[in-house]
Amino acid sequence: MSSVDDRSAWVRAMPAVFVLIWSTGFIVARLGMPHSPPFTFLLIRFLLSIACFVPWIMWAKVPWPESRQQFLHLSVTGILIQAGYLGGVWAAVKAGMGSGLSALIVGIQPVLTAIWLSAMHARAVAAQTPDPRGVASVSAITPRQWLGLLLGLAGLLMVVWRKLTQGSAMDHVDVVNMAFAVGALLCITTGTLYQKRFVQPCDVRSANTVQLLAAACVTLPLALLEVESVEWVPEMFGAMAWSVLGLTLGGSSLFYMLIQRGAAAAVTSLMYLVPPTTALMAWLLFDEPITAMTLAGTALTALGVSQVVRATKI
């Protein structure tokens, strides 16, 4: 009975543990990017993570996905979530965006996910029970969700505007780093939806390895185009070690398991805590300024995301 209770407690704690680990990802990017180009860093991270997973898989005799189709679906999610999302965040930070703002932009992901699922649910219901005029009888997006979306965007604009006008060399906004951050947002949103829709449950170790292999293949040519060399200073060693052991083996594995367990709603409901947590860490570690405008904008964004998430079961 005790082991069952312990397992149940761990399952309940998984979303919160995931969010805590996920928040450190933006800090690691800020710590490592002064000493490495983004895609070279990620390629090394992917290869080291694969080197950790493969012996584990062989020792535990973990089964691989059963079909070529599942290999393909896992590869797509790996390209989107590992290469696309991480590449966008790392490149944005390298281009001068602060850890707190990059976390805030990507933190809009639950809004996009919730709105998309609401629209798909309404479409499915409308197809089954159309009204006499043939018009969908269910609203795709509720007024509460629209309010949450507007609040979230308003909060984001408050933070972005300050960094456009008052940002420092390592904490500012421009067209380049904003494009990278928005690209990361679109990749994590699409990858999450794709994985939940197409990827069948399988062992997290073999699934993660397939995703990492696909991400490494996509990242390799980008890394070869980078001319900056890697500086193996203590900060770089620390960032790489935590990226592999904490973020990939820990955070990415938890992300996969939570989606497969149908606990995406729990993750999404906590995800809006990532930006303020990251902002606090960045302030403590890198002295990234937290002004009244930043706090107000972050709080408004969190409120907006929470309104959208509460209106949708994901």
C-alpha angles and dihedrals in degrees: 000000000000093000090050091050091048091051091048091050090050092050090051091048095048097090093051092046089049093053092049091052092042091055091060091059092079090048091051090052090052090047097048105035097076087062104041142028110256103244094042088053091050094046091054090046092052094047094048090048091051089049088056096046100046098061089044090053093048094046094048093039090232114188120241123226110293101230142035088240091061090048087054094048092048090049091053092051090046091054092048102040101030106029101024101038098037092039091054094048094045092047092048092052091045088053091056106272114140123242093244095053094045089052090048094052094047087044088073086074095096089057093055092044094049094047092048092050091047090053092048092048092050091049092051093048092046091052090055100040112024118176120246091269092053092247122132110267094205125070111235095213122028124222088248090057092049089051091050091049092051092047091049094050092045091053092048091050090052091057096040093049092056092050092047091056104027106020122133127230091271097035112044141110128239137152094270101051092039090054091051092049094048089047089054089050092053092046096051091046094049093042093052093050092044093050094049091048103042112016115091121213114276137146110305093223097057092038092052091048092054090048092049093049091053091046091050092052091054094042096048098076091045091051091050089057092057115097100189115101127227117255108211097208123147092266090054093048090049094048092049094046093051092043091057102035102030106027105031103029091034113024100033092045091051090048091055094046094048093052091047091049091053091245095126089116091060091049093046094049090055097039093085087066090066098078097053091042091051092045090054092048091048091050092051096043106030104019091241102173121251109200129180088257091053092050093047093047093047092048091048091050092049090050091050094050091048091054092053094045094049090056093054133055107213 
